Amino acid sequence: MAKTNPLTFLQQVRAEVSKVVWPTRREVFLTTVMVFIMAALTATFFALVDILIRSGLQGILGLFG
């Protein structure tokens, strides 16, 4: 692999960074809101599953205990 000098490297980095399509403020806001909604739904789902499993196990252990 050929080595490049630091100046050429920095020029290549600037050229690549200029090709990046940055999200708009609205896109960032909407995706952030969606992440929080999905996290809340996931937490609620697992909390309900935990309650159901705990209740079921307490019921089963109550029969034999």
Stockholm file with secondary structure:
# STOCKHOLM 1.0

chainA/1-65         MAKTNPLTFLQQVRAEVSKVVWPTRREVFLTTVMVFIMAALTATFFALVDILIRSGLQGILGLFG
#=GR chainA/1-65 SS CCCCCHHHHHHHHHHHHHTCCCCCHHHHHHHHHHHHHHHHHHHHHHHHHHHHHHHHHHHHHHHHC
#=GC SS_cons        CCCCCHHHHHHHHHHHHHTCCCCCHHHHHHHHHHHHHHHHHHHHHHHHHHHHHHHHHHHHHHHHC
//
